[in-house]
Amino acid sequence: MSAFVARAGLRLALLMVLIGQPFAPASAGDRCYGDWSDAAPIVARERLRPARDIHDRAKEWLGGAVVRIVLCEAGGQYHYRVLVRREDGRIAQLTVEAVP
């Protein structure tokens, strides 16, 4: 295992602890809101974790740059899909539960 992979795994574990929620692969059956003028009222109404919190922690602990965050819903449960451009240039997609 390369040092980069080990660091990335450690950062992911730390991020999971910080936000207190598990990561899971994104599901094809999700309804997603790519436009934040649609997503912001849902975040407020449902009292979801702000996307800014996810963005800041993902950038800090995973390294690289957050490319996009999208709010999604499946079965009445909300989550964020986070696209991160890693330090090696690869794009990673993570799913983070939106409920605090």
N, C-alpha and C positions, 0 to 999 in steps of 0.2 A: 504494500500500500504506500503510495507516495505521500510525502509530507503535506502536499496541498489537499489531498483527499482527507487525510486525518484532520487537518485544521477545519475543513469545511464541515465534516461530521461533528466535530466539537462545537463549532459555531451553531449548527442546526440544533443540537441538543440544548445549548444555552438559550437559544431563542425560544424553544419549546417551554423551557422552565420559566423564562421571563414572562411570557404571555399566558402561561398556564393552560394552554390548549394544545391538543395533538394536531399534527399535520396528517393529511390524508390525500390520496390522489383525487384529482377532480373527476366528477362524474359527467357523462355525456347528457344526462337527463336534467341538468340544472337549468334554471331560468336566470339569466345574467343581465345585469344593468350596466352597460358600458358607458352610458352618459350619466355623469354625476348630477345633472339636474333632475334625473329620475331617481338615482340612488340616495342622494342626500336626505330627502324627506323620509325615506324608509329607515335610514340609519337613525334619524331623530325619533321617529314614531316608535320604532322597536327598541330604542335605547341600546343600540349596538355599539361595539367598540369602534372608535373613530379610525378611519383608514389611515390617518396621519400616524397613529400609534404603531400600526402594523408596518407602515413605510419606514419610520425611524428605526425601529428595532431590526427589521430585516436588513436594512442598509448597514447598520452598525455591526450586527453579529454575523451575518452571512458574507459580508464583504461584497464588493462589486457595486452595481447600481440597480435600483428598482426601476424596471421598465414600465410596468403597468400594474394597477390594482383594480380589480373588478368585483363588485358585490354580486353574489349569486344566492339563489334560494332553491332548496330542494326539500319537498315534503314539509314545508313550514319552518325549516331550519335555515338560517342565514350563515354564509361563510364568504370569505374573500379568496379570490384567486390572485396570486401574486407571481408576477414574472420578474425574475432577477437575472441580470447579466453577470455571471460570475467572473472572478478575476482572470480565469483562463479563456474568457470570451464566450463560453457556452451559456445558453439560456436554460434556466431551471424554472419549473412551475411548481408552486406550493399552494396548498389549500389550508386556510387558517379559519377556525370557527370565529364568527363575529360576535358571539354572545360573550360579554365580559365575565 
